[in-house]
Amino acid sequence: MSHLLKTTALISLMATPTFAEVNALNVWDIFTAQYKSMGLKIEATQIREANTLKLQDIKISGQFPFDWGSITITTTEFSMLENADGTVAVQFPENMPLAVALSLPDDLFITATLDYSHKGYKLLASGDPDNIRLDYSADLIELILTDIKPPEQKDLTAAGKLSMSGISGVTTLQTGEMLTASQTYSVDKTGMDWDYSIKGSAGSKTFLEIQYLDGKNEIVLPNTGLDFANIADQFRNGVSIKTAYTSGTYITKATNSLNGKTVMEQDISVDKSDTIMSLAQDGFKMKATADNYLVDATVKEFPFPIRGKTGRFFGDFQFPLLKNDAQDQDIVYNFSMDDFTMDPEIWALFDQKEILNRNPASFTLNLSGKAKLFYDLLDFEAMKKVGEEKLKFGEISSVRINRLAFSAVNTELTGTGAFNFNNDDLETFGGMPAPDGSILFKLSGLDGLIDSLTEIGLIADDDIMGIRMGIMLMAVTGDKDDTLVSDIKITPDGQISANGKRIK
């Protein structure tokens, strides 16, 4: 699959959009600068005919980091027409063959050919040589895998097709100390079919469809190109990647096989999703939502299908990538799942009489805190050393439980609290940094749940008393029927108390 996806580097040239007056060489130069900033090299034979610059025998090449191999993509030609108003129309033939060659470690060599085609594709460049705007649109773009030659020891067959319709967008490419590429785009519909099989081994068939996709990207890269051996310092000096997109109905179907026999079938659909993500000097950040997430999977080893639906997923995550000796850095883990429902066939496995309440379940865990890194996570050599020598790469100094909430089978658990951690004390709690703080839990509906679990036979009658007594060691009765409260405090000297009673 990787060789198919890598060819999108060329498609981005075909759909990469910028501003006063430019000529064809200006546009070619900024394309060249864009690929160089990504660590790639683009070459072509240039033929000038009046106001048209033809680019023939196009070749894109690059080395993977850490001696992982190389990639080469070649194609035939396209042209740039200089208009009288100072703009340049970039023109691609309706069909272009692409040849991809991957050279990988252990003398593995893979080649593939693909057919790129379009209907109604237009790309207009404007602006000035250092700040070019590209406006593009297309009725349809398709990329079809027509042939693949795997390494000699692999009997591989594969087929794939990627199509996008109703495409429009604007990209600006600005050069200076860094190259900045900013893009807004929309795609009415995206579809992908992909299948492969390795004789005597694994196989897979995948179908994907996205009803619409609207997005915005900004990438800041060094003019000299990405250097993965020093990428941590490059991020300190301004490299960043930011993306935000909204998608409509998303459907994917997958079938996996082993030795010619189906081992898993999976259908997933999402009504709508929103994602914002960034990688920059201040760390990794991501916020995402997905509405009406539905999964239906059959796994050979499972005696029942896995089916469920969630009204909404939400995630908000943040953590540092680069060490900062001057101060601790923010961390965020905020995840929620609302209105989760399980298939009746799964419920029936343990509750055939429908004794348990089957209302939708929800879960939220919202944490924030401070952490310190001892190494840059983007320093791959340093992280390799951390793994090999089992070094401590960082530590958490504080955590705040902003919200813990879980509701299911007519019970509800909530919690809030905060802890500081003494990373110099690894003895009081047996290797864990000593915590100092408290957390307050509130639980309702537990008595009713125990009664229901006893009725359906998941709890034996002889165990009920022991369970209730164990709970009451950690909790006290709340101000409402069938409610419990547990206020847990931990002090720096290792004492733990529950509701004012010391338990350690």
C-alpha positions, 0 to 999 in steps of 0.5 A: 500500500505504501508505494501507492500512497507515495505517488500522492506526492506527484498528485500534490504537484498536480493539485498544489496551489499562490500571487502579481506576475509569474512565468513558467520557470517561476512555477517550476522553481517553486515546485522544485523548492517544495519537493526539496523541502520534503527531502525529495528531488524533482527533475525534468527535461525542459522544452520551450515552445513560444509561451509554453514550457513543456516538462518531459521525463519527469522524475521524483526521487528521495532517500528514506531516513535511517537507511530504510531505502529509496523511492523513485517515481517517473512519468511522461510530461505536462506543460505550463502555458504563460497567459498574457495576464501574468498567470500560468496555466498548468496543463496535464494530459487526461491520462498519465502513466506513473512508474514507482520503484521502491528499494528497501533493506535486505535487497528488497525491490518493488516496482509498480505502475499506475494510471493517473487520469482526470476530467476537467482538471484546471490549475492556475498559478498567479502571484510573484516568484516568492509567493505563488498562489495555485487555484485548482479544480477537477470534476474527477481524478483517478489513480489505478494500480495497473501492475505490481512486481514484488520481491522475488520471494513473494507471490503477491497479487494486488489491485487498487483504485483511488478516486476523488470527484468535485475537487477544488482548492487553493494553495499558497507556496511562499519561500523565504527562510522557510517554505510555507505551504498553506492549503484549503480544499474540498472534495465532494466524494472520495472512494478507494478499493484495495485488495491484495493476496500473498500466496500461502499467506495473508490477504485483504480486501478494503473498500472506503468511501467518504461523502465529502471532505473539507480541510485546511493545511499549513506546513512550514519546512526548511528550504534545505529539506527535512533532516530526520537525523536532526529533526528535533532541532528543525522543529525548534527552529520553526518546522510545523505541521497543522491540519484541520478537516471535516468529513461527511459519511465515512464507510469502510468495509474490510475482509482479511484472510489467512491461507485462503480462509476468511478470518475477519469481516469488518464494517465501520461507518461514521456520520460526520467527523472533525479533526484538528491536529498539529505537530510543532515546537510546543508539542503534539495536539489533536482534537477530534469528534466522530458522530454515530460511530458504528462497528460490525465485525465478525472474527473467526476466533470469537463465538459472537459478532462484535456490534455496537454504536456510539453516538459520539466520540470526542478526544482532546490530546496534548503532549510535548515532543521536545524537552524543556529544561526551564519548565514542565510542559502541559499534558492533556488526555480528554476522552469521552464516549457518549450513548454507546449501545451494544447489540442485543445478541451480545447482551443475550449471552449473559442476560437472556431475560433482559434483567439489566438496564440496557440504556445507552452507556457513556464514559468520560475521562478528562485529565490534565497535568504537567510533565518533563522530558529528559530527551527529545521524543523526535531525537530517534537516536536518543530514543533508541538509546532509551529503549536499549538501556531502559532509561527514564525518558520523562516524568509526570509531576502533577495530574488533575482529574477534571472529570471522571464519569461512567454510566451504564446498567442504571449506575453512575460513577463520577470523580474529581481530584488532583495529585502531585508526584514526588519523583525523587521518592520511589520507595514509599509506593514501591517504585512509583513516584510518591503521590500527594493529593485526593480524589472524590468518587460518587457512585449511585445505583450499586445496590440495584446492580448487585441485585440484578447481577445476582438474579442473572447468576453472575454473582453467587448468593454467598458472595453478596455479603463479602462484596458489600462489606468490602465496598463499605471499607472504602465508601460511606452512604451518600445523601440519597438512596443507593448512593455511595461517597468515597473521599480518598486522600494520599499524603507524602509520607505514604498514608492513605485514608478513605473518608477520614479513616486511615487504611494504610 
